[in-house]
Amino acid sequence: MSERTSTRRNVLKAAGAALGAAAIPTAAAASTDDSEWTAVESPTGGTLYDVEETSEGAYAVGDAGVVLDRTERGWQKILDGGPTGNGNNLYGADVTDDGERLWFVGSSGAIGEYDVTTGNLNDHSAPMDVTNNFNDVSVTGAAGEANVYVAGDSGKMYYSFENGATQTWDYVTPGSGSAINAVDFYDDRKGHIVDGNKSVFATRDGATWDAIGLADANVNFYGVDSDGADDVWVSGGGGMVFHWTGSRWVPTDTGDAGLRDIEVEGGAGLAVGGGGNVYDRESEAWESDATPTGQNLKAVCRRGDVEIAIGAGGAILEH
């Protein structure tokens, strides 16, 4: 595990453990079985596309620019309309290494930077006058000093090494021009992306990208968890999970559901996808978890004692 990943996750784990003890109202009766996922009351009926842990707890983003905050009183809506107020859908989110700034991106070039400690919102939308859809974002570094990496639907990676300031953005097209579906960084300028052409790319400088696979995958790629140059997890269609070990790709078939997101740490992990499917990895094997929803799940995060999955219809599951 990289120093960046370890440091950020330790900070967020400490913050998340305190909040995890808060009472959260649920739409269904609370389960007495700690192994089960519970449906949690949601303040929105729109699709939620991403969920992240911060120093102040968990946040989720989704349709019409909604941003939700997990508070002691349950999930609360703190923003409608996205960073511009125009109601652009938000598809991806990430948090700075200190957990203090939540970045999110979405349709029509939407990019926002939300200070979870003060509630201030900075609008970085339409960098370089680009108003294409942005599918995902990864940020590294501390609040106010972040490197920002944005995955474009047009196959371009947009990046700023100066916290998204105007005139500091640049872009590169790593592959064939197919949509870049997900991005994740394990160090300041080292990370991975997956695109719609069934390709995985790696960078060591944040600006140039090299293909590292994946030949003959035969499924689309939706999610990526980049934990090191030799530790990359990719989730895709047909229930497929692929693990890059530095020398080879190891495939695993979990079933039929398309897996939209994946998160693995220290060998343990979660993957979520269509039909409310959640897969839990322990003892080097992926196993299906029972869930109380049939909604398509879009993202998952693991923080402290609470694991969260979100998706269509405003679905929020906690474990």
LINCOR-V786519 format. One record per residue. SS is DSSP state (a for helix, b for strand, c for the rest). BURIAL is 1 if it has 24 or more other ideal C-beta (glycine too) atoms within 12 Angstrom, else 0. Layout:
ss=SS burial=BURIAL
ss=SS burial=BURIAL
This chain:
ss=c burial=0
ss=c burial=1
ss=a burial=0
ss=a burial=1
ss=a burial=1
ss=a burial=0
ss=a burial=0
ss=a burial=1
ss=a burial=1
ss=a burial=0
ss=a burial=1
ss=a burial=1
ss=a burial=1
ss=a burial=0
ss=a burial=1
ss=a burial=1
ss=a burial=0
ss=a burial=0
ss=a burial=1
ss=a burial=1
ss=c burial=0
ss=c burial=0
ss=c burial=0
ss=c burial=1
ss=c burial=0
ss=b burial=0
ss=c burial=0
ss=c burial=0
ss=c burial=0
ss=c burial=0
ss=c burial=0
ss=c burial=0
ss=c burial=0
ss=c burial=0
ss=c burial=0
ss=c burial=0
ss=c burial=1
ss=b burial=1
ss=b burial=1
ss=b burial=1
ss=c burial=1
ss=c burial=1
ss=c burial=1
ss=c burial=1
ss=c burial=0
ss=c burial=1
ss=c burial=1
ss=b burial=1
ss=b burial=1
ss=b burial=1
ss=b burial=1
ss=b burial=1
ss=b burial=1
ss=b burial=1
ss=c burial=1
ss=c burial=1
ss=b burial=1
ss=b burial=1
ss=b burial=1
ss=b burial=1
ss=b burial=1
ss=b burial=1
ss=a burial=1
ss=a burial=1
ss=a burial=1
ss=c burial=1
ss=b burial=1
ss=b burial=1
ss=b burial=1
ss=b burial=1
ss=b burial=0
ss=c burial=0
ss=c burial=0
ss=b burial=1
ss=b burial=1
ss=b burial=1
ss=b burial=1
ss=b burial=1
ss=b burial=1
ss=c burial=1
ss=c burial=1
ss=c burial=1
ss=c burial=1
ss=c burial=1
ss=c burial=0
ss=c burial=0
ss=c burial=0
ss=c burial=1
ss=c burial=1
ss=b burial=1
ss=b burial=1
ss=b burial=1
ss=b burial=1
ss=b burial=1
ss=b burial=1
ss=c burial=1
ss=c burial=1
ss=c burial=1
ss=c burial=1
ss=c burial=1
ss=b burial=1
ss=b burial=1
ss=b burial=1
ss=b burial=1
ss=b burial=1
ss=b burial=1
ss=a burial=1
ss=a burial=1
ss=a burial=1
ss=c burial=1
ss=b burial=1
ss=b burial=1
ss=b burial=1
ss=b burial=1
ss=b burial=1
ss=c burial=1
ss=c burial=0
ss=c burial=0
ss=c burial=0
ss=c burial=0
ss=b burial=1
ss=b burial=1
ss=b burial=1
ss=c burial=1
ss=c burial=1
ss=c burial=1
ss=a burial=1
ss=a burial=0
ss=a burial=0
ss=c burial=1
ss=c burial=0
ss=c burial=1
ss=c burial=1
ss=b burial=1
ss=b burial=1
ss=b burial=1
ss=b burial=1
ss=b burial=1
ss=b burial=1
ss=b burial=1
ss=c burial=1
ss=c burial=0
ss=c burial=1
ss=c burial=1
ss=c burial=0
ss=c burial=1
ss=b burial=1
ss=b burial=1
ss=b burial=1
ss=b burial=1
ss=b burial=1
ss=b burial=1
ss=c burial=1
ss=c burial=1
ss=c burial=1
ss=c burial=1
ss=b burial=1
ss=b burial=1
ss=b burial=1
ss=b burial=1
ss=c burial=0
ss=c burial=0
ss=c burial=1
ss=c burial=1
ss=c burial=0
ss=c burial=0
ss=c burial=0
ss=c burial=0
ss=b burial=1
ss=b burial=1
ss=b burial=1
ss=b burial=1
ss=c burial=1
ss=c burial=1
ss=c burial=1
ss=c burial=0
ss=c burial=0
ss=c burial=1
ss=c burial=1
ss=b burial=1
ss=b burial=1
ss=b burial=1
ss=b burial=1
ss=b burial=1
ss=b burial=1
ss=b burial=1
ss=b burial=1
ss=c burial=1
ss=c burial=1
ss=b burial=1
ss=b burial=1
ss=b burial=1
ss=b burial=1
ss=b burial=1
ss=b burial=1
ss=c burial=1
ss=c burial=1
ss=c burial=1
ss=c burial=1
ss=b burial=1
ss=b burial=1
ss=b burial=1
ss=b burial=1
ss=c burial=0
ss=c burial=0
ss=c burial=1
ss=c burial=0
ss=c burial=0
ss=c burial=1
ss=b burial=0
ss=b burial=0
ss=b burial=1
ss=b burial=1
ss=c burial=1
ss=c burial=0
ss=c burial=0
ss=c burial=1
ss=c burial=0
ss=c burial=1
ss=c burial=1
ss=b burial=1
ss=b burial=1
ss=b burial=1
ss=b burial=1
ss=b burial=1
ss=b burial=1
ss=b burial=1
ss=b burial=1
ss=c burial=0
ss=c burial=0
ss=b burial=1
ss=b burial=1
ss=b burial=1
ss=b burial=1
ss=b burial=1
ss=b burial=1
ss=a burial=1
ss=a burial=1
ss=a burial=1
ss=b burial=1
ss=b burial=1
ss=b burial=1
ss=b burial=1
ss=b burial=1
ss=c burial=0
ss=c burial=0
ss=c burial=0
ss=c burial=0
ss=b burial=1
ss=b burial=0
ss=b burial=1
ss=b burial=1
ss=b burial=0
ss=c burial=1
ss=c burial=0
ss=c burial=0
ss=c burial=1
ss=c burial=1
ss=b burial=1
ss=b burial=1
ss=b burial=1
ss=b burial=1
ss=b burial=1
ss=b burial=1
ss=b burial=1
ss=c burial=0
ss=c burial=0
ss=b burial=0
ss=b burial=1
ss=b burial=1
ss=b burial=1
ss=b burial=1
ss=b burial=1
ss=a burial=1
ss=a burial=1
ss=a burial=1
ss=c burial=1
ss=b burial=1
ss=b burial=1
ss=b burial=1
ss=b burial=1
ss=b burial=0
ss=c burial=0
ss=c burial=0
ss=b burial=0
ss=b burial=1
ss=b burial=0
ss=b burial=1
ss=b burial=1
ss=c burial=0
ss=c burial=1
ss=c burial=1
ss=c burial=1
ss=c burial=0
ss=c burial=1
ss=c burial=1
ss=b burial=1
ss=b burial=1
ss=b burial=1
ss=b burial=1
ss=b burial=1
ss=b burial=1
ss=b burial=1
ss=c burial=1
ss=c burial=0
ss=b burial=1
ss=b burial=1
ss=b burial=1
ss=b burial=1
ss=b burial=1
ss=b burial=1
ss=a burial=1
ss=a burial=1
ss=a burial=1
ss=c burial=1
ss=b burial=1
ss=b burial=1
ss=b burial=1
ss=c burial=1
